[in-house]
Amino acid sequence: MKYIINGIRYNNEKAIINITVEQPNLDIVNDKVAENFENEEIGYDILINEEKVKLIKGIFYKTIQKELENNNLKYFKETLDLTYIKIGESWGLEIENKDKFFDIFISKLKQEQ
């Protein structure tokens, strides 16, 4: 994921940060991971041992890495305002912004480049 800070508007108790966020669309990874699980005959047991956990993590890592190296990978891009409010001496993300902000991290951006 990469981001650009386009601008910051600030007053004593509030800061609005306009950012553009761009991240790869890894939706295709879900299908490929499931396919690799089948190829490795992992199965979908309820009980998972430590060896199986390592194998699963390896499959996820290799699949994601391969997709990130793909030149045809599509990216999501969105510009949004994040509002931070001052609470005592600290700053925190305003509640209304949290859903939008966290959607970025789970690939729910609406605009595709």
Secondary structure, DSSP 4 states (H G I P E B T S, - for coil): -EEEEEEEEE-SSEEEEEEEEEEE--HHHHHHHHHHHHHHT----S---HHHHHHHHHHHHHHHHHHHT-TT--EEEEEEEEEEEEETTEEEE-HHHHHHHHHHHTT--S-B-
